[in-house]
Amino acid sequence: TTVGLIMLDDNYSGGDIICKNEKYMSSAELTLTKGNKDGKETYCWELQNKSTDEGKTVPSKQVTYSGNRVVASTIQVSMETGDIEVGNAQVGSSSKRYTTADSDTLYGTILNELNEAKDDSSIFVDDYGNIRYRGKDPNNYVTFNGEPWRIIGIIDGKVKLIRDEPIGSYSWDSSANEINNGYGINEWSQADLMKLLNPGYENEKLEDNSVTGSLYWNRASGKCYNWENNATTDCSFDGQGEHPKGLSEEAKNMIEKSTWYLGGTDDMKKYTLNNITDLMDAERGIEVHKTPESTTLKDNDGIARTTIWKGYVGLMYPSDYAQAIKSDSCNLDLNHWESDEEACAKNDWLYKSTYEQWGISPTNLNGYDVYAANSSGGESVLPEASDGKGMYVRPVINLKSSVKVKSGDGQTNSQYTLG
């Protein structure tokens, strides 16, 4: 069985649903036609020339909405029968179309879970049309790289995973300079931590010829920037020392090279759970240090900046952290969750009470601060973000849509296993 999840991109009238077989079309693309039938808004999803294993094609369907106005909803289309179901997930004005997926893939499994979810479920759709898990401990556990990871959701059309526990504590960047107050830079595409996690940086070495780049990606040994004053320490991801193993060949083959957004914002105190979309807009925007007018430039400190980066291993966004919460009583801004930890942070599965964890997003107020989730419950701007003081690292990756589920149901004692 294959399923497709499609988000409407306009407000519409909601209520009774009338499904009607139309003609056979000619492509697997799901397209939306908006019209008017009997004075009502009509949305017709067309599956064009989609052949099943039995050689049959799938008809398009027509759905008519009437009644009270609602913000948006989801539509589930069976790629075998063309049947349409409308769920109750909340979606904003952004259009998000998901490709179809086999139901035995992790991608398809998540779509099916959303389709069966209730309004108070730990899986939901955000205002960008992304599917996310939320709450204290949702059933989003997956065994990846032979160890526990967790599913953030389907973000920008890809299944996004984060390692359940950190791989250690490391500096974000070590390239201190006088112009930048003696700190490193908050530009992920140049950061030492990015080079530690991703391929292609094997030639990053110290004066003693110790390798510092691509160690996690290659399951290799070398030196890592860590703790005070950008000191370097022995660092091994081959599983022989105190560090966990780096990525296996099987795990690397499951990772999709993706676009990561590096836009910044000036203050987490202006974001609450009521306007997280504004934070996501900032992360995907062009605001970085000194407010650039293009996606690649140098700021006033002479540092090359970009607002997008394409790579394999990143870190979580502040919005990932914020939208993992499920709470009706957290009314604080993101910089002050620690003021009411019970209502806010402890209802967020990404929160870790025992350590602070790096994020990927910079502040645009200076060239060195990075947003991080702190151990007392908030998203904070920490001056030590790139001055050489270590903070914990939970790698984040996007899976290829073809990765299948071999067993499990996402519970901590029955994790999804992949193949």
Buried (B, 14 or more C-beta within 10 A) or exposed (E): EBBBBBBBBEEBBBEEBEEBEEEBBEEBBBBBEEEEEEEBBBBBBBBBEBEEEEEEBBBBBBBBBBEEEBEBBBBBBBBBEBEBBBBBBBBBBBBBBBEBBBBBBBBBBBBBBBBEBEEEBBBBBBBBBBBBBBBBEBBBBBBBBEBBBBBBBBBBBBBBBBBBEBBBBBBBBBBBBEEBBEBBBBBBBBBBBBBBBBBEBBEBBEEEEBBBBBBBBBBBBBBBBBBEEBBBEEBBBEEEEEBBBBBBEEBBEBBBEBEBBBBBBBEBBBBBBEEBBBBBBBBBBBBBBBEBEEEEBEBEBEBEBBBBBEBBBBBBBBBBBBBBBBBEEBEBBBBBBBEBBEBBBBBBBBBBEEBBBBBBBBBBBBBBBBBBBBBBBBBBBBBBBBBBBBBBBBBBBBBBBEBBBEEBEBEEEEBBEBE
